[in-house]
């Protein structure tokens, strides 16, 4: 998908696995870009399930974000489980929470620290999309226990 859509990526389209988002400031541009996208898809013989398509939306939930004319924000419906997660009572439950957050910290024993971590995980800029006009660095680290990634 990235190879096929390279000419339009981050100009008016985003791709994540099998999800495509086409974004535009005006309805007229949106129609033009949908046509361009459909031409690419036809050329490369893509198959699309119409029931999974939405067109000309003013606001859309996409990958844990809500995208609208006001910008990108976190999707409250996707973060409810994290904000309501109870304080872990044992190491297994702590590991379960840390596993879904992709964040590992050995010393989260205080209630305030746990609540702060939950709030940070569901707030911008943690859930913000990268600003592709600027350079950024991806730092990774791996061990037998897990993988960590930071986008700076």
C-alpha positions as CSV (number, residue, x, y, z in Angstrom):
1,X,0.0,0.0,0.0
2,X,2.8,2.4,0.9
3,X,4.5,1.8,-2.5
4,X,1.2,2.3,-4.5
5,X,0.2,5.4,-2.5
6,X,3.7,7.0,-2.2
7,X,2.8,10.0,-4.4
8,X,-0.2,10.9,-2.2
9,X,0.9,9.9,1.3
10,X,0.9,12.8,3.8
11,X,-0.4,15.1,1.0
12,X,-4.0,14.0,1.3
13,X,-3.8,10.4,2.5
14,X,-2.6,8.4,5.4
15,X,-2.3,4.6,5.5
16,X,-2.1,2.2,8.4
17,X,-2.2,-1.5,7.5
18,X,-5.5,-1.8,5.6
19,X,-6.9,1.6,6.7
20,X,-6.8,4.6,4.4
21,X,-7.7,8.1,5.5
22,X,-8.2,10.8,2.8
23,X,-8.3,14.3,4.3
24,X,-8.9,17.7,2.6
25,X,-9.9,21.2,3.6
26,X,-12.8,21.4,1.2
27,X,-15.5,19.1,-0.2
28,X,-14.4,19.8,-3.8
29,X,-10.8,18.8,-3.1
30,X,-12.1,15.7,-1.2
31,X,-14.0,14.5,-4.3
32,X,-11.0,15.1,-6.5
33,X,-8.7,13.2,-4.2
34,X,-11.2,10.3,-3.8
35,X,-11.2,10.0,-7.6
36,X,-7.4,10.0,-7.6
37,X,-7.3,7.3,-4.9
38,X,-9.9,5.2,-6.8
39,X,-7.8,5.4,-9.9
40,X,-4.7,4.2,-8.0
41,X,-6.7,1.4,-6.5
42,X,-8.2,0.3,-9.8
43,X,-4.7,0.4,-11.5
44,X,-3.2,-1.8,-8.8
45,X,-6.3,-4.1,-8.6
46,X,-7.1,-3.4,-5.0
47,X,-10.3,-4.8,-3.5
48,X,-12.4,-2.7,-1.3
49,X,-15.3,-3.7,1.0
50,X,-17.9,-0.9,0.5
51,X,-19.5,-1.5,3.9
52,X,-16.2,-0.4,5.6
53,X,-16.0,2.8,3.6
54,X,-17.1,6.3,4.8
55,X,-17.0,9.3,2.6
56,X,-17.2,13.1,3.1
57,X,-17.2,12.9,6.9
58,X,-16.7,16.1,9.0
59,X,-15.4,14.1,11.9
60,X,-13.9,10.6,12.0
61,X,-12.4,8.2,14.5
62,X,-9.1,6.9,13.2
63,X,-6.5,4.8,15.0
64,X,-7.4,6.1,18.5
65,X,-7.7,9.7,17.3
66,X,-10.6,11.9,16.3
67,X,-9.9,13.9,13.2
68,X,-12.0,17.0,12.3
69,X,-11.7,20.5,11.0
70,X,-10.5,21.5,14.4
71,X,-7.5,19.2,14.2
72,X,-6.5,15.9,15.7
73,X,-7.5,14.9,19.2
74,X,-7.5,11.7,21.3
75,X,-10.6,9.5,21.0
76,X,-12.2,9.4,24.4
77,X,-14.1,6.2,23.5
78,X,-10.8,4.4,23.0
79,X,-9.1,5.6,26.2
80,X,-11.9,4.9,28.7
81,X,-10.4,1.5,29.7
82,X,-7.0,3.1,30.5
83,X,-8.5,6.0,32.5
84,X,-10.8,3.6,34.5
85,X,-8.1,1.0,35.0
86,X,-7.9,0.1,38.7
87,X,-4.7,0.4,40.6
88,X,-2.9,-3.0,40.2
89,X,-2.9,-5.0,43.4
90,X,-0.1,-7.4,42.4
91,X,2.8,-7.8,39.9
92,X,0.7,-9.8,37.4
93,X,-1.9,-7.1,37.1
94,X,0.7,-4.4,36.9
95,X,2.4,-6.3,34.0
96,X,-1.0,-6.6,32.3
97,X,-1.5,-2.8,32.4
98,X,2.1,-2.1,31.4
99,X,1.8,-4.6,28.5
100,X,-1.1,-2.7,26.9
101,X,0.6,0.6,27.3
102,X,3.9,-0.5,25.7
103,X,5.6,1.3,28.7
104,X,7.7,-0.4,31.3
105,X,8.7,1.2,34.6
106,X,9.8,-0.8,37.6
107,X,8.9,1.6,40.4
108,X,5.2,2.4,40.0
109,X,4.1,1.7,43.5
110,X,2.3,5.0,44.4
111,X,-1.3,5.7,43.5
112,X,-0.4,9.2,42.3
113,X,2.3,8.0,40.0
114,X,-0.1,5.4,38.5
115,X,-2.8,8.0,37.9
116,X,-0.2,10.3,36.3
117,X,0.9,7.6,34.0
118,X,-2.7,6.8,33.0
119,X,-3.3,10.5,32.2
120,X,-0.1,10.9,30.2
121,X,-1.0,7.8,28.1
122,X,-4.3,9.2,27.0
123,X,-3.3,12.9,26.4
124,X,-1.7,14.7,23.6
125,X,1.2,14.6,22.7
126,X,1.5,10.9,23.5
127,X,-1.3,10.1,21.1
128,X,-0.4,12.8,18.6
129,X,0.5,12.0,15.0
130,X,4.0,13.0,13.9
131,X,4.4,16.3,12.1
132,X,6.0,15.0,8.8
133,X,7.2,18.5,7.7
134,X,9.8,18.3,10.5
135,X,12.6,15.7,10.9
136,X,12.1,13.2,13.7
137,X,14.0,10.3,15.2
138,X,12.8,6.9,16.1
139,X,14.8,5.3,19.0
140,X,14.3,1.6,19.7
141,X,15.6,-0.8,22.3
142,X,15.0,-4.5,22.7
143,X,15.7,-7.2,25.2
144,X,14.5,-10.7,26.0
145,X,11.7,-9.0,28.0
146,X,10.3,-6.5,25.5
147,X,10.7,-3.8,22.9
148,X,10.6,-0.1,23.5
149,X,10.1,2.7,20.9
150,X,10.3,6.5,21.2
151,X,9.4,8.9,18.5
152,X,11.2,12.3,19.0
